[in-house]
């Protein structure tokens, strides 16, 4: 079974990014194929070298974990460009993470049986 997640919210503003990671982890543990499209401020959830602070869930580590488990993450190319964060995001060495556009989002929607929108 394939699960798609359309994610809008930036890290550390709300618990949305942590929720994406926890849902993805649970789905991956149950054998789901998880595909995430990060749109708008959500692209910042995959910034490299986020500071670790005791008591605060580290979003970068969470995304690294789900990428290592096999999740697919696509980052809106235009969203990265306008935020100036394109060169600071996790790379393909961390797993299946790539810059993408709305055709990639359409493909995720088409290919997944369930789609969750988190904003």
N, C-alpha and C positions, 0 to 999 in steps of 0.2 A: 504494500500500500504506500502511496506517495502523499506526503503532507506538504503543502505550500504555505509559506508565511510571508505576508506583505507587511513590512515593518516601517513605520514612519518616524517614531519618536527618537530624539537624541539620548545619548547615555547620560545617566546621573541626574536627569531632570525629573523623572518619575521612575517607577519600577518596571517600565515597559521592556527595556533591554534585558533586564534580569529575567522577566517573564518569558521572553523569546528564548533565552538560553535554557531555562528550566523545562519549558514545553518541548523544545528540540531534544534535550537530553533524554527526557522520558520517552519520546517517540522513537528516537534512535535505539534506545535500550529495548524497545518492543519490536524492533526490526523494520521500522518505517524508513523510507527514503525521504529525507527532509531537504527542502529547497527553500531558501530564504532570499527575498528581494528587499534590499535596504534602499529606501527612498527618502528624500529630503534629509532631515538631520540624523536619521538613522545611520547614514554612511559613517558618521563619526564614532559609532560603536566599535568600528574596526580599526581605530587609530592605534598605531604601534606605540609602545613605550608609555602606556598609561600608568600613572603613579599608583602604587599600592598603599592603601591607607587602612589601618586596622579597623574592623567593624563595617567596612563598606565593600560590597560585592564588586570585584574587579571585572568589568565588562570585557576587556581584552582577553583575560584568561578564560572567561566563560566561552567566548567565541572560538578561541584556540582549541578548547576542549571539544566543542561540537564539530569543528572542522576536522580534528584528529579522528573523530568517530565516524566521519564520512558525510557530514552535512555539506550541501552546496550553498554557497553564498554569492549573490550577485549584488554589486554596488552600482547605483545609478551614476553613470559617467558624468552627466551634466551636474548632478548634485555635488559630486566631488570637485568638479571644476569651479563652480561658483563659490564654494567654501574654501578653496585653496588647499584642500587636504589630500589631493590625489597622490602625492608622493609619500605621504605619511601613513598610509593604510597597510594593513597586513597584506602580504603578497602570496602568490601561489605556492611558495615554499611551506606555507602554513596549512595548506589543504586546497580544496577546490573553491577558491575565492577569485573573482574576476570583476573587472569593470563591465557594465552592461547598459542596455537601453530598454526602452519600453517594449520592443519586440521580444526581448528576453523575458520580461515580465509576462507578456502574453503567452509565451511558451510554457512558463511555470504554471500559469492558470489552466492552460489547456491540458497539461500532462498530469496534474495532481487530482486525486479524488476529493480531497478536502483542502479548503483554503481558509486560513485564519488571517484576519487583518488586525494588527495591533498598532494603535496610534495614540 
